[in-house]
Amino acid sequence: MALLLTPGQWADQRANRQRRGRNGGKPTGFDRDHYRRRNEVERTINRLKNSRAVATRYDKRAYVFHGTVTAAAVRLWLRQ
């Protein structure tokens, strides 16, 4: 029994992208500054979560947790 399905060929993929236009295919582009800033924010949150109290959030009240995050941020700032 022969295999009836074949993987998509480059010409087929290109034709599908052109047919779909903006609804499918490669993204139209991205804002480099936006993603650079997003990466910076994500890395900072990751560093904050290295603090056990921030990562597990033992504090029940929001203002206490805010103080915990602030203390962790100050500690990060002083390390730099």
C-alpha positions in Angstrom: 0.0 0.0 0.0 1.5 3.3 -1.0 1.6 6.3 1.2 -0.9 8.8 -0.1 0.1 11.8 2.0 3.3 13.7 1.4 4.7 16.6 3.4 4.0 20.1 2.1 6.4 21.3 -0.5 7.8 24.8 -0.5 5.7 25.9 -3.5 2.5 24.6 -1.8 3.4 26.5 1.3 4.1 29.7 -0.5 0.8 29.4 -2.5 -1.1 28.9 0.7 0.5 31.9 2.3 -0.4 34.1 -0.6 -3.9 32.8 -0.8 -4.6 33.4 2.9 -3.0 36.8 3.0 -2.8 38.3 6.5 -5.0 35.5 8.0 -2.2 32.9 7.8 1.4 32.3 7.1 4.3 34.3 8.3 3.7 37.2 10.7 3.8 40.7 9.1 6.4 41.9 11.5 7.1 42.9 15.1 8.2 45.9 17.1 11.7 45.2 18.2 11.6 47.8 21.1 8.4 46.3 22.4 9.9 42.8 22.6 13.1 44.1 24.1 11.2 45.8 26.9 9.0 42.7 27.4 12.1 40.5 27.7 13.5 42.9 30.3 10.3 42.8 32.3 10.1 39.0 32.1 13.7 38.6 33.3 13.1 41.0 36.2 10.1 39.0 37.3 12.1 35.8 37.1 14.8 37.4 39.3 12.1 38.4 41.8 10.7 34.9 41.9 14.1 33.6 43.0 13.1 35.0 46.3 11.2 32.2 48.0 8.6 34.5 49.7 7.7 36.1 46.4 7.6 32.8 44.4 5.3 31.0 46.9 3.3 34.0 48.2 2.9 33.0 51.8 1.4 36.4 52.6 -2.3 36.5 52.7 -2.8 40.2 52.5 -2.0 42.2 49.4 -0.2 45.0 51.2 2.1 42.5 53.0 2.9 40.8 49.7 3.5 44.2 48.2 6.1 44.9 50.9 7.7 41.5 50.2 8.0 42.3 46.5 9.4 45.7 47.3 12.0 44.3 49.7 13.0 41.8 47.0 13.2 44.5 44.4 15.4 46.7 46.6 17.7 43.7 47.2 18.0 43.2 43.5 18.7 46.9 43.0 21.4 46.9 45.6 23.1 43.9 44.0 23.6 45.7 40.7 
